[in-house]
Amino acid sequence: LAQWGRAPAGTRLMGEGAAAVSCYLLVAGDARVLQQGRLIALLGPGTLFGELAFAEETPAPRIASVDADSEVTFGKWPYSRLANASPGLQSKMLQIFFRLTAERLKLADERCLQLYRRLSEHDTPSNST
């Protein structure tokens, strides 16, 4: 099912605006996630990315690019192969995808709450006389 590969630093693994046709697992090395040329995240070994579109009936184009920041080893799962896999494997992959999505959403919520708290501290009038 998976295609395994290596790529040197600077290689684009997934392009913003491109058709979503595969998901990836970063096995070794580091990568950058860029949106409109701006760094939005760093990925390390063990990170799965590009998986959300597999759950969509009609996958939307990629909203970010992923570029190798160092030499990387990665696995690539084309959605067409996953769609033709056994129901058991599909179910297991979707469980993994949704667990990761839930973890990312929880982390995003925590970051938003921290930011809100910091902004609230700055907006609160001081009680000095």
C-alpha positions in Angstrom: 0.0 0.0 0.0 2.7 2.5 1.0 5.4 4.0 -1.2 8.6 4.6 0.8 11.1 7.2 -0.1 13.9 9.5 0.8 14.3 13.1 -0.2 17.0 15.8 0.4 16.5 19.0 2.3 14.5 21.5 0.3 12.3 18.9 -1.4 8.6 19.8 -1.6 6.7 16.8 -0.3 3.2 18.3 -0.6 2.3 21.5 -2.4 -0.2 24.2 -1.4 -3.1 24.3 -4.0 -2.2 20.8 -5.3 -4.8 18.1 -5.5 -5.0 16.0 -2.3 -4.2 12.4 -3.5 -2.0 11.0 -0.7 -1.2 11.1 3.0 2.3 10.9 4.4 4.3 9.7 7.4 7.5 11.5 8.2 9.7 8.6 9.4 13.0 10.4 9.8 14.1 14.0 9.4 12.3 17.3 9.8 9.9 19.3 7.6 8.3 22.8 7.5 4.7 23.5 6.9 4.2 26.7 4.9 1.0 28.6 4.1 1.3 31.4 1.5 5.1 31.2 2.1 4.7 31.7 5.9 6.0 29.1 8.4 3.0 27.7 10.3 4.4 24.5 11.8 7.4 22.2 12.1 7.1 18.5 11.7 9.3 15.8 13.2 9.7 12.0 12.9 6.5 10.2 13.5 4.2 12.9 12.1 1.4 12.0 9.8 0.2 14.7 7.5 -2.1 15.2 4.6 -4.6 12.6 6.0 -7.6 14.8 6.5 -8.6 14.9 2.9 -9.0 11.1 2.9 -12.1 11.5 5.0 -13.6 14.0 2.6 -16.0 12.8 -0.1 -14.3 15.2 -2.6 -10.9 16.2 -1.3 -10.2 19.9 -1.3 -6.9 21.2 -2.7 -4.0 21.3 -0.2 -4.1 24.4 2.0 -0.4 24.3 2.9 3.0 23.1 1.5 5.3 20.7 3.3 9.0 21.0 2.5 11.8 18.8 3.8 14.0 20.8 6.2 16.6 18.1 6.3 17.1 14.8 4.5 13.9 12.9 5.2 12.5 9.4 5.0 8.8 9.2 4.4 5.9 6.9 3.6 3.3 7.9 1.2 -0.2 6.3 1.0 -2.2 7.2 -2.1 -5.9 7.6 -1.3 -6.8 5.4 -4.2 -5.0 2.5 -2.6 -6.5 3.2 0.8 -9.9 3.4 -0.8 -9.4 -0.1 -2.3 -8.0 -1.6 0.9 -9.9 -4.0 3.1 -12.7 -2.5 5.2 -10.7 -3.5 8.3 -7.6 -1.6 7.2 -9.7 1.4 6.1 -11.4 1.5 9.5 -8.0 1.3 11.3 -6.6 4.1 9.2 -9.6 6.3 9.8 -9.3 5.7 13.5 -5.7 6.8 13.4 -6.6 9.9 11.3 -9.4 11.0 13.6 -7.4 10.4 16.8 -4.6 12.6 15.3 -7.2 15.2 14.3 -8.6 15.3 17.8 -5.2 15.7 19.3 -4.4 18.6 16.9 -7.7 20.2 17.7 -7.1 19.9 21.4 -3.6 21.5 21.0 -5.1 24.3 18.9 -7.8 25.0 21.5 -5.1 25.1 24.2 -3.0 27.6 22.2 -6.0 29.8 21.6 -6.9 29.8 25.3 -3.3 30.8 26.1 -3.4 33.6 23.6 -6.8 34.7 24.9 -5.4 34.8 28.5 -2.4 36.8 27.4 -4.5 39.3 25.5 -6.9 39.6 28.4 -4.0 40.4 30.8 -2.9 43.2 28.6 -6.4 44.6 28.1 -7.2 44.7 31.8 -6.9 48.2 33.3 -4.2 48.4 36.0 -5.3 49.2 39.6 -2.5 51.6 40.2 -3.3 55.0 41.8 
